[in-house]
Amino acid sequence: MSEKRMKAAANQAVSYRNYRRARDRALTKLSQLYPDAYKELLEREKAIDEAQGRKWIDIDGTTNNVDTRTVATVTSTGQAGNEGENEGDDGGEA
């Protein structure tokens, strides 16, 4: 990248970071001034996201969504448990 483009990208990144900080401060102030309204809106957003299958992580790191994806297991021989018709990525071989 040229020097001019690098400087423009850095300025944009700083501007966006400052915007996010100001937005976060405003959200904090609003949540302190109107805690009931904030909690109600937060619960609505959580319900909408969970209906769409998005996870919400609580402060303690837990989530109330169950991950239903299958996971390849490693057998005692060190082989991944994904052999068969659909082996997946095998080191880039076609």
ZAPA-241501 format. One record per residue (C-alpha): y, x, z. Coordinates in pm, 1 decimal, always signed. Example, Ala and Ser with C-alpha at 12.3 -4.5 7.8 and 13.67 -1.06 7.14 Angstrom:
BEGIN
<rec><yy>-450.0</yy><xx>+1230.0</xx><zz>+780.0</zz></rec>
<rec><yy>-106.0</yy><xx>+1367.0</xx><zz>+714.0</zz></rec>
This chain:
BEGIN
<rec><yy>+0.0</yy><xx>+0.0</xx><zz>+0.0</zz></rec>
<rec><yy>+349.7</yy><xx>+109.7</xx><zz>-58.4</zz></rec>
<rec><yy>+584.0</yy><xx>+190.2</xx><zz>+228.2</zz></rec>
<rec><yy>+789.3</yy><xx>-123.0</xx><zz>+161.4</zz></rec>
<rec><yy>+483.8</yy><xx>-351.4</xx><zz>+171.4</zz></rec>
<rec><yy>+357.0</yy><xx>-190.1</xx><zz>+491.4</zz></rec>
<rec><yy>+693.2</yy><xx>-244.6</xx><zz>+659.6</zz></rec>
<rec><yy>+706.7</yy><xx>-607.1</xx><zz>+542.3</zz></rec>
<rec><yy>+353.8</yy><xx>-671.0</xx><zz>+673.9</zz></rec>
<rec><yy>+442.4</yy><xx>-513.4</xx><zz>+1009.1</zz></rec>
<rec><yy>+757.4</yy><xx>-725.7</xx><zz>+1036.9</zz></rec>
<rec><yy>+559.7</yy><xx>-1039.9</xx><zz>+957.5</zz></rec>
<rec><yy>+298.2</yy><xx>-953.0</xx><zz>+1218.6</zz></rec>
<rec><yy>+565.2</yy><xx>-895.2</xx><zz>+1483.4</zz></rec>
<rec><yy>+740.9</yy><xx>-1221.3</xx><zz>+1395.6</zz></rec>
<rec><yy>+415.6</yy><xx>-1416.1</xx><zz>+1416.6</zz></rec>
<rec><yy>+325.5</yy><xx>-1252.7</xx><zz>+1749.3</zz></rec>
<rec><yy>+668.0</yy><xx>-1342.9</xx><zz>+1891.3</zz></rec>
<rec><yy>+631.4</yy><xx>-1699.7</xx><zz>+1764.2</zz></rec>
<rec><yy>+290.2</yy><xx>-1731.9</xx><zz>+1932.4</zz></rec>
<rec><yy>+427.1</yy><xx>-1595.5</xx><zz>+2260.1</zz></rec>
<rec><yy>+719.1</yy><xx>-1840.5</xx><zz>+2256.4</zz></rec>
<rec><yy>+482.3</yy><xx>-2124.8</xx><zz>+2167.1</zz></rec>
<rec><yy>+246.0</yy><xx>-2033.5</xx><zz>+2449.9</zz></rec>
<rec><yy>+534.9</yy><xx>-2016.5</xx><zz>+2698.5</zz></rec>
<rec><yy>+659.8</yy><xx>-2357.6</xx><zz>+2587.7</zz></rec>
<rec><yy>+310.3</yy><xx>-2505.3</xx><zz>+2616.2</zz></rec>
<rec><yy>+277.4</yy><xx>-2363.3</xx><zz>+2967.0</zz></rec>
<rec><yy>+610.5</yy><xx>-2515.0</xx><zz>+3070.7</zz></rec>
<rec><yy>+519.2</yy><xx>-2853.8</xx><zz>+2923.4</zz></rec>
<rec><yy>+178.6</yy><xx>-2851.8</xx><zz>+3093.0</zz></rec>
<rec><yy>+349.2</yy><xx>-2779.5</xx><zz>+3426.8</zz></rec>
<rec><yy>+616.4</yy><xx>-3047.5</xx><zz>+3380.5</zz></rec>
<rec><yy>+375.3</yy><xx>-3316.7</xx><zz>+3253.7</zz></rec>
<rec><yy>+28.1</yy><xx>-3229.2</xx><zz>+3389.1</zz></rec>
<rec><yy>-122.2</yy><xx>-3576.4</xx><zz>+3347.9</zz></rec>
<rec><yy>-8.4</yy><xx>-3615.5</xx><zz>+2987.5</zz></rec>
<rec><yy>-124.9</yy><xx>-3261.2</xx><zz>+2910.7</zz></rec>
<rec><yy>-472.2</yy><xx>-3323.4</xx><zz>+3054.9</zz></rec>
<rec><yy>-502.9</yy><xx>-3652.1</xx><zz>+2866.1</zz></rec>
<rec><yy>-407.8</yy><xx>-3490.9</xx><zz>+2534.2</zz></rec>
<rec><yy>-640.4</yy><xx>-3200.0</xx><zz>+2601.1</zz></rec>
<rec><yy>-931.2</yy><xx>-3436.0</xx><zz>+2667.3</zz></rec>
<rec><yy>-858.2</yy><xx>-3621.7</xx><zz>+2340.6</zz></rec>
<rec><yy>-858.2</yy><xx>-3297.8</xx><zz>+2142.7</zz></rec>
<rec><yy>-1178.5</yy><xx>-3186.8</xx><zz>+2313.4</zz></rec>
<rec><yy>-1350.4</yy><xx>-3515.4</xx><zz>+2225.5</zz></rec>
<rec><yy>-1239.4</yy><xx>-3491.4</xx><zz>+1862.2</zz></rec>
<rec><yy>-1356.1</yy><xx>-3130.1</xx><zz>+1830.6</zz></rec>
<rec><yy>-1691.0</yy><xx>-3198.4</xx><zz>+1994.9</zz></rec>
<rec><yy>-1745.0</yy><xx>-3497.8</xx><zz>+1765.0</zz></rec>
<rec><yy>-1700.5</yy><xx>-3255.9</xx><zz>+1474.0</zz></rec>
<rec><yy>-1947.8</yy><xx>-3009.8</xx><zz>+1626.8</zz></rec>
<rec><yy>-1696.1</yy><xx>-2753.5</xx><zz>+1750.5</zz></rec>
<rec><yy>-1759.6</yy><xx>-2586.0</xx><zz>+2084.5</zz></rec>
<rec><yy>-1518.7</yy><xx>-2578.5</xx><zz>+2377.3</zz></rec>
<rec><yy>-1563.0</yy><xx>-2300.0</xx><zz>+2628.0</zz></rec>
<rec><yy>-1465.1</yy><xx>-2366.3</xx><zz>+2987.4</zz></rec>
<rec><yy>-1278.1</yy><xx>-2117.1</xx><zz>+3202.1</zz></rec>
<rec><yy>-1606.5</yy><xx>-1994.8</xx><zz>+3351.9</zz></rec>
<rec><yy>-1744.5</yy><xx>-1925.3</xx><zz>+3002.3</zz></rec>
<rec><yy>-1985.7</yy><xx>-2217.2</xx><zz>+2980.6</zz></rec>
<rec><yy>-1994.5</yy><xx>-2473.8</xx><zz>+2705.1</zz></rec>
<rec><yy>-2132.6</yy><xx>-2824.7</xx><zz>+2700.9</zz></rec>
<rec><yy>-2259.6</yy><xx>-2797.3</xx><zz>+2342.1</zz></rec>
<rec><yy>-2619.4</yy><xx>-2700.0</xx><zz>+2280.1</zz></rec>
<rec><yy>-2680.7</yy><xx>-2444.9</xx><zz>+2005.0</zz></rec>
<rec><yy>-2945.8</yy><xx>-2595.5</xx><zz>+1775.6</zz></rec>
<rec><yy>-2967.6</yy><xx>-2306.6</xx><zz>+1527.7</zz></rec>
<rec><yy>-3300.4</yy><xx>-2130.9</xx><zz>+1496.4</zz></rec>
<rec><yy>-3312.3</yy><xx>-1770.7</xx><zz>+1608.6</zz></rec>
<rec><yy>-3547.7</yy><xx>-1506.2</xx><zz>+1472.1</zz></rec>
<rec><yy>-3759.1</yy><xx>-1363.8</xx><zz>+1750.8</zz></rec>
<rec><yy>-3897.2</yy><xx>-1012.5</xx><zz>+1771.0</zz></rec>
<rec><yy>-4271.1</yy><xx>-988.9</xx><zz>+1822.9</zz></rec>
<rec><yy>-4448.3</yy><xx>-724.2</xx><zz>+2027.7</zz></rec>
<rec><yy>-4502.9</yy><xx>-520.9</xx><zz>+1707.8</zz></rec>
<rec><yy>-4126.9</yy><xx>-495.3</xx><zz>+1659.1</zz></rec>
<rec><yy>-4131.5</yy><xx>-723.0</xx><zz>+1356.1</zz></rec>
<rec><yy>-3873.6</yy><xx>-998.4</xx><zz>+1326.9</zz></rec>
<rec><yy>-4021.6</yy><xx>-1345.7</xx><zz>+1340.5</zz></rec>
<rec><yy>-3872.0</yy><xx>-1446.5</xx><zz>+1005.9</zz></rec>
<rec><yy>-4152.1</yy><xx>-1348.8</xx><zz>+768.2</zz></rec>
<rec><yy>-4268.6</yy><xx>-1596.3</xx><zz>+511.9</zz></rec>
<rec><yy>-4129.4</yy><xx>-1779.6</xx><zz>+213.9</zz></rec>
<rec><yy>-3765.1</yy><xx>-1749.8</xx><zz>+321.6</zz></rec>
<rec><yy>-3744.5</yy><xx>-1398.6</xx><zz>+462.2</zz></rec>
<rec><yy>-3366.2</yy><xx>-1380.8</xx><zz>+443.4</zz></rec>
<rec><yy>-3182.8</yy><xx>-1053.2</xx><zz>+390.8</zz></rec>
<rec><yy>-3430.0</yy><xx>-770.0</xx><zz>+344.5</zz></rec>
<rec><yy>-3202.0</yy><xx>-469.8</xx><zz>+307.1</zz></rec>
<rec><yy>-3050.6</yy><xx>-580.0</xx><zz>-21.8</zz></rec>
<rec><yy>-3375.5</yy><xx>-599.4</xx><zz>-220.7</zz></rec>
<rec><yy>-3386.0</yy><xx>-867.0</xx><zz>-488.5</zz></rec>
